[in-house]
Amino acid sequence: MTKISGIFAATMSVLNTDLSLNIEKTIDHAENLIDQGCHGTAIFGSTGQAQLLSISEKIKLLNKLSESKYKDKHLIGTGLNSLNETINFLKIASSLNFKKYLIMPPAYYKYEDSEVIEFYSKIIESIPDCKIILYNFEKLCGYKFSVNCVEQLVKKFPNQIVGVKDSSYNLFENLKLKNFSIFPGSELKLLKGLKLGCSGIITATCNVTAELSRKVYDDFFSGNEQLYNQKLCDVRANFDKYNLISGLHTFCSQENEIYKNILPPLRLLNAIEEKDLLNNLKNLNFTLKSRKAA
């Protein structure tokens, strides 16, 4: 299998006014990001409110997504704590010929590396044809992958454990594995990560920075002067002041009110936060109408 690399957006879910998942618009949103420069997206990550969506909605979206011309460009997340539900969901995805998954360890419970290895072992024993990108985000699940844990998983499952999304940032500078994809979870780490041999990024704010991120990525590999990285980092830093899902939905709702729909307990930014975010982005010449890198 070719090493997974590039700019990936942890894509947003688009909801109807009754807070049900709008399957068509969610897929359109994701695939528009690919048209804008992303090499692919991560469907049903934390930015996509995956933990709050029903399994039935996720399955309906997978069925529709399986017909897409961009089908192979999507990583499929789960957003599930239950091992059995995760396995059942992946079996359905596998039956639709999806192979690449982004999977975070369960939240809430406390555990160590050995239990994490057992968790992924059970998944792979049930779906041996899968390709898994580990999701390292201690802030959300309460567990942080160690370098040793990742190394053990790759040694045990070299054909299935193919990468890691590092949103805790303890791995991307320290993990060195051959033919293994490492994706920091922020545009702030993109250029540094590429210099260290990382594969790209998987991030929430690529929902709005696809063009800029791709330009930085392409300029790195072309050896061109980095003219866009500072603006990219400044944009990300402004979104980082708030909950990213809240900020992204608020920002995108300036153009389409459907993005105002968000599942509780998540919320949009309040009026003061919204004004601050939009003014700061405007000062960077970053608006919905002026996002193109060139």
ZAZADREN-561297 format. One record per residue (C-alpha): residue in three letters; x, y, z negated. Coordinates in steps of 0.02 Angstrom, whole numbers. Each point is the difference from the previous one (the first is absolute). Example, Ala and Ser with C-alpha at 12.3 -4.5 7.8 and 13.67 -1.06 7.14 Angstrom:
BEGIN
 residuo      X      Y      Z
     ala    615   -225   -390
     ser     69    172     33
end
This chain:
BEGIN
 residuo      X      Y      Z
     met      0      0      0
     thr     62    173     45
     lys     41    104   -153
     ile   -143    118    -44
     ser     57    181     11
     gly    -64    175     33
     ile   -119    131    -66
     phe   -155    -74    -81
     ala   -145     96    -74
     ala    -88    -71   -152
     thr   -160     42     90
     met   -156     78    -76
     ser   -170    -82     -7
     val   -143    103     72
     leu   -163    -11    -97
     asn   -181     39     40
     thr   -102    117   -111
     asp    -66   -152    -95
     leu    183    -46    -33
     ser     -6   -156    107
     leu    149    -31    113
     asn    -17     74    174
     ile     88   -138     95
     glu      8     83    170
     lys     67    166    -65
     thr    124    -85   -116
     ile     74    -96    146
     asp     -4    155    111
     his     92     99   -134
     ala    135   -133    -15
     glu     25    -19    186
     asn      4    188     29
     leu    151      1   -116
     ile     86   -125    114
     asp    -39    113    147
     gln     77    145    -98
     gly    163    -91    -28
     cys    -16   -133   -134
     his     70   -170     46
     gly   -143    -74    -99
     thr   -109     17   -154
     ala    -34    -90   -163
     ile   -186    -36    -11
     phe    -76    -19   -175
     gly    146     71    -98
     ser    -26    109   -152
     thr    -26    153    110
     gly   -141    -93     87
     gln    -88    -20   -169
     ala     16   -188     23
     gln    -23    -40   -184
     leu   -169     88      5
     leu    -69    -74    161
     ser   -105   -158      5
     ile     74   -159     72
     ser   -146    -13    122
     glu     41    171     73
     lys    182    -48     19
     ile    -46   -160     91
     lys   -117     93    118
     leu    140    122     41
     leu    123   -142     33
     asn   -122    -80    121
     lys    -14    162     98
     leu    187     38    -13
     ser     40   -170     73
     glu    -68     64    167
     ser    115    152      3
     lys    138     28    127
     tyr    108     57   -149
     lys    -38   -155   -102
     asp    182    -52    -18
     lys     51    172    -64
     his    -98    -12   -162
     leu     59    -67   -167
     ile   -147    -68    -99
     gly     -9     40   -185
     thr   -112    -88   -125
     gly    -34    113   -150
     leu    -51   -152   -103
     asn     55    -59   -173
     ser    -69   -175     12
     leu    120   -129     72
     asn   -143   -105     69
     glu    -86    150     80
     thr    166     54     75
     ile     28   -173     74
     asn   -177    -10     67
     phe     13    173     77
     leu    166    -43     82
     lys    -71   -162     68
     ile   -137    100     86
     ala    128    125     66
     ser    110   -143     59
     ser   -147    -79     91
     leu    -13    164     97
     asn    185    -15     43
     phe     64    134   -117
     lys    171    -50    -68
     lys     80    151    -83
     tyr    -57     48   -176
     leu     40    131   -131
     ile    -32    -77   -171
     met     20     77   -173
     pro      7   -107   -158
     pro   -157      6   -108
     ala    -33    151   -110
     tyr    -48      8   -184
     tyr     90   -153    -69
     lys    180      0    -61
     tyr    120   -124     78
     glu    181    -23     55
     asp     96    -54    155
     ser    -32   -186    -20
     glu   -188     26     -2
     val     10    112    154
     ile     96   -135     93
     glu   -135   -125    -48
     phe   -136    119     63
     tyr     78     18    172
     ser     44   -185      5
     lys   -183    -47    -19
     ile    -47    119    142
     ile    133    -68    117
     glu    -41   -181    -42
     ser   -178     36     56
     ile     44    107    153
     pro    172    -59     56
     asp     -8     95    165
     cys    -11    171    -86
     lys    127    141      6
     ile     -4     99   -163
     ile     65    173    -39
     leu     11     16   -189
     tyr    -78    157    -73
     asn    107     73   -140
     phe    -99    134    -92
     glu     13    -11   -189
     lys   -109    154    -23
     leu   -149    -93     71
     cys     21   -181    -51
     gly    109     15   -156
     tyr    138   -112     68
     lys    161     53     86
     phe     93   -122    111
     ser    182    -30    -46
     val    133    -26    131
     asn     23   -176    -68
     cys   -185    -42     18
     val     -4     54    182
     glu    159    -96     35
     gln    -74   -157    -78
     leu   -161     16    100
     val     95     23    163
     lys    112   -148    -40
     lys   -151   -109    -37
     phe   -106     63    146
     pro    117     72    133
     asn   -130    -15    137
     gln   -144     75    -99
     ile     70    138   -111
     val     59    121    134
     gly      3    171    -81
     val    -45    118   -141
     lys    -88    166    -16
     asp     94     88   -138
     ser   -106    133    -84
     ser     92    -19   -167
     tyr    165     42     88
     asn    109   -119    -99
     leu     30   -116    149
     phe     33     97    160
     glu    174     57    -53
     asn     51   -164    -82
     leu    -78   -143     96
     lys    108    -71    140
     leu    -77   -147     93
     lys     31    -53    179
     asn   -147     15    121
     phe   -111     69   -139
     ser   -107    156     18
     ile      8    135   -134
     phe   -124    143      4
     pro      9    141   -127
     gly   -173     67    -41
     ser     31    184     34
     glu     57    115    140
     leu    119     74   -128
     lys     99   -162     11
     leu    -13    -27    188
     leu    164     74     60
     lys    102    -60   -149
     gly    -76   -172     19
     leu     43     -9    185
     lys    180     46    -40
     leu      3   -144   -125
     gly    -67   -123    128
     cys   -184      3    -49
     ser   -130    -39    131
     gly   -108    156     -8
     ile   -141     50   -118
     ile   -176    -52    -49
     thr    -84    152    -76
     ala   -166     81    -39
     thr     41    169     72
     cys     40    -72    171
     asn   -188     18     21
     val     43    181     38
     thr    189     -2     32
     ala      7   -134    136
     glu     76    115    131
     leu    129     77   -116
     ser     50   -167    -75
     arg     21    -80    170
     lys    106    146     59
     val    118    -19   -149
     tyr      8   -188     31
     asp     34     17    187
     asp    128    140    -24
     phe     95   -109   -124
     phe     18   -143    122
     ser     36    117    146
     gly    134     91    -97
     asn    -89    166     22
     glu      8    145   -122
     gln   -131    -16   -137
     leu   -111    150     31
     tyr   -160    -65    -80
     asn     51    -93   -157
     gln     -6    150   -116
     lys   -176     46     54
     leu    -53   -182    -17
     cys     68     -6   -178
     asp    -80    167    -45
     val   -170    -61     59
     arg     16   -160   -100
     ala     57     95   -155
     asn   -157    107      7
     phe   -115   -152     11
     asp     97    -80   -143
     lys    -66    134   -118
     tyr   -168    -88      2
     asn    -75   -173     13
     leu     45    -44    179
     ile   -169    -75     44
     ser    -89    154    -67
     gly    117    117     94
     leu    -11    -93    164
     his   -189    -12     -1
     thr    -13    184    -46
     phe    122     50    138
     cys    -82   -107    135
     ser   -174     58    -49
     gln     45    173     64
     glu    -24    -72    174
     asn   -129   -136    -32
     glu   -116     -2   -151
     ile    -10   -190      1
     tyr    166      0    -94
     lys    -88     80   -147
     asn    -73   -171    -37
     ile    110    -84   -130
     leu    -34   -141   -121
     pro    -10     39   -187
     pro     96     12   -110
     leu    102     86    137
     arg    -47    178     42
     leu     40    142    117
     leu    113    141    -58
     asn    -90    136    -95
     ala    -17    174     77
     ile    159     68    -81
     glu    104   -152     49
     glu    -69      2    177
     lys     41    184     24
     asp    175    -25    -68
     leu     36   -151    112
     leu    -68     79    158
     asn     90    166    -30
     asn    165    -87    -33
     leu    -17   -106    156
     lys    -50    152    102
     asn    159     87    -58
     leu     95   -149     73
     asn    -97     23    163
     phe    -80   -168    -32
     thr   -186     -4     35
     leu   -114   -123     87
     lys     22     98    161
     ser    189     21    -11
     arg     65   -167    -61
     lys     94    -50    157
     ala    187     -4    -22
     ala     37     81    166
end
